[in-house]
Amino acid sequence: MRALVTTGGADPVVAFAEVVEPDPAPGEAVVAVSAAGLNRGELTVAAAVPAGSRLGWDVAGVVERAAADGSGPAGGTRVLGLAGRDGFAERVAVPTGHLAVLPDTVPDTAGAALPVAGLTALYALRHAGWLLGRTVLVTGAGGGVGRVVVQLAAAAGARVLAQVGGAGRGDGLEKLGASVVGQYGDDLAEPVDVLLDSVGGSTLELAFQAVAADGVVVSFGNTTREPLRLPLDWGRLRPGVSLRSLYLFQETRRQPVGRDLVTLAGLVAQGRLDPQVALTAPFASSGPAWQALRDRQVNGKVVLTL
Ligand SMILES: NC(=O)c1ccc[n+]([C@@H]2O[C@H](COP(=O)([O-])OP(=O)(O)OC[C@H]3O[C@@H](n4cnc5c(N)ncnc54)[C@H](OP(=O)(O)O)[C@@H]3O)[C@@H](O)[C@H]2O)c1
């Protein structure tokens, strides 16, 4: 079969090459992949691993071979799932606990956009706690995770302030539930109960200054790759603020994510969540899509298709 493997270079980052078939463990189903979400984290991983490495966390497709231990969906079932690192392939073995049935009305591309972005948004909001009536500031709000955070926070009853890096990057965010769409460092006229940051660096430092006493800060990314900075004397100036970090693959070690994927896919099926697929590209010629994501040109998710 064929799969995307890293080239060791930057252009293209990956090539579509022959690889060995998956060898599923008893609790894994083999999924024939039709679509696979591309995440910013995979850009980082691709640049760090040796040439010939496999990638791919988010998949949607059809169960080609059910798990040998009898768990999970039957052969022929449409699914979405969180694969290990091998999802950019024609077939991949996925632990059945990390699979969910894809509702008939949800396209494969939408399903493939959900696992990492949707679960990260969901768990970041769980870390934040009660949202009804609270004011939530989201940085990096125009990206794949950010656009889901905005929707879920608004659906949970929060007033959402969305911040992006420039004109056009926040297109559509008001329709998704943001009350205010602005840029990093904007002077906010109101205190913020919850800050959800994935940009880091000076953006986090500035956003932190808007957090009210006893507020919650959840850091789930560091896209700028700058050191995470907090304002001097923040503990005295913002008493009671709690800082939390989220690492999705720590969450997945604690519990299978299939149940949460059912929730996310169900919200999409009900028209209550839009995973914001902004760019699709075939596996065989996905180089420009990787580049566009790296260059901050995608207002939402990139999904690769087979
Ligand atoms: N903790 C976890 O387990 C976990 C899981 C998933 C993702 N993440 C992290 O969360 C972040 C968001 O992920 P994503 O998949 O949503 O990425 P994405 O779609 O690329 O969105 C990232 C957003 O960050 C903004 N940004 C600010 N400074 C940037 C810079 N210097 N370079 C590039 N973008 C910049 C961009 O919007 P503007 O152009 O408007 O600024 C972009 O919309 C990433 O850092 C990712 O690694 C962490």
The ligand as a MOL file (V3000), in Angstrom:
LIG
                    3D

  0  0  0     0  0            999 V3000
M  V30 BEGIN CTAB
M  V30 COUNTS 48 52 0 0 0
M  V30 BEGIN ATOM
M  V30 1 N -1.7280 20.4500 23.5640 0
M  V30 2 C -2.0130 19.6210 22.5870 0
M  V30 3 O -2.0500 18.4200 22.7740 0
M  V30 4 C -2.3040 20.1920 21.2530 0
M  V30 5 C -3.2070 19.5990 20.3800 0
M  V30 6 C -3.5020 20.2180 19.1630 0
M  V30 7 C -2.8580 21.3930 18.8320 0
M  V30 8 N -1.9420 21.9070 19.6840 0 CHG=1
M  V30 9 C -1.2500 23.1560 19.3680 0
M  V30 10 O -2.2260 24.1630 19.3330 0
M  V30 11 C -1.8520 25.1400 18.3680 0
M  V30 12 C -2.9720 25.3250 17.3740 0
M  V30 13 O -3.0730 24.1510 16.5930 0
M  V30 14 P -3.8940 24.1380 15.2490 0
M  V30 15 O -3.8600 22.7750 14.7130 0
M  V30 16 O -5.1790 24.8240 15.4740 0 CHG=-1
M  V30 17 O -2.9830 25.0770 14.3210 0
M  V30 18 P -3.4150 26.0900 13.1850 0
M  V30 19 O -4.6540 25.6300 12.5340 0
M  V30 20 O -2.2090 26.3420 12.3710 0
M  V30 21 O -3.7560 27.3950 14.0190 0
M  V30 22 C -2.7440 28.0790 14.6760 0
M  V30 23 C -3.1390 29.5240 14.7550 0
M  V30 24 O -2.1010 30.2010 15.4570 0
M  V30 25 C -1.9840 31.4970 14.9450 0
M  V30 26 N -0.5850 31.9170 15.0280 0
M  V30 27 C -0.1140 32.8530 15.8770 0
M  V30 28 N 1.1910 32.9970 15.7470 0
M  V30 29 C 1.5800 32.1570 14.7820 0
M  V30 30 C 2.8340 31.8500 14.1970 0
M  V30 31 N 3.9590 32.4590 14.5840 0
M  V30 32 N 2.8650 30.9070 13.2360 0
M  V30 33 C 1.7620 30.2840 12.8470 0
M  V30 34 N 0.5380 30.5310 13.3580 0
M  V30 35 C 0.4500 31.4620 14.3170 0
M  V30 36 C -2.4990 31.4440 13.5140 0
M  V30 37 O -3.4610 32.4510 13.3450 0
M  V30 38 P -3.0790 33.9710 13.0190 0
M  V30 39 O -2.3610 33.9580 11.7070 0
M  V30 40 O -4.4130 34.6130 12.9900 0
M  V30 41 O -2.2310 34.4400 14.1570 0
M  V30 42 C -3.2430 30.1280 13.3950 0
M  V30 43 O -4.6040 30.3220 13.0900 0
M  V30 44 C -0.5480 24.6510 17.7470 0
M  V30 45 O 0.5370 25.2190 18.4440 0
M  V30 46 C -0.5900 23.1700 18.0070 0
M  V30 47 O 0.6800 22.5800 18.0180 0
M  V30 48 C -1.6580 21.3490 20.8710 0
M  V30 END ATOM
M  V30 BEGIN BOND
M  V30 1 1 1 2
M  V30 2 2 2 3
M  V30 3 1 2 4
M  V30 4 1 4 5
M  V30 5 2 4 48
M  V30 6 2 5 6
M  V30 7 1 6 7
M  V30 8 2 7 8
M  V30 9 1 8 9
M  V30 10 1 8 48
M  V30 11 1 9 10
M  V30 12 1 9 46
M  V30 13 1 10 11
M  V30 14 1 11 12
M  V30 15 1 11 44
M  V30 16 1 12 13
M  V30 17 1 13 14
M  V30 18 2 14 15
M  V30 19 1 14 16
M  V30 20 1 14 17
M  V30 21 1 17 18
M  V30 22 2 18 19
M  V30 23 1 18 20
M  V30 24 1 18 21
M  V30 25 1 21 22
M  V30 26 1 22 23
M  V30 27 1 23 24
M  V30 28 1 23 42
M  V30 29 1 24 25
M  V30 30 1 25 26
M  V30 31 1 25 36
M  V30 32 1 26 27
M  V30 33 1 26 35
M  V30 34 2 27 28
M  V30 35 1 28 29
M  V30 36 1 29 30
M  V30 37 2 29 35
M  V30 38 1 30 31
M  V30 39 2 30 32
M  V30 40 1 32 33
M  V30 41 2 33 34
M  V30 42 1 34 35
M  V30 43 1 36 37
M  V30 44 1 36 42
M  V30 45 1 37 38
M  V30 46 2 38 39
M  V30 47 1 38 40
M  V30 48 1 38 41
M  V30 49 1 42 43
M  V30 50 1 44 45
M  V30 51 1 44 46
M  V30 52 1 46 47
M  V30 END BOND
M  V30 END CTAB
M  END
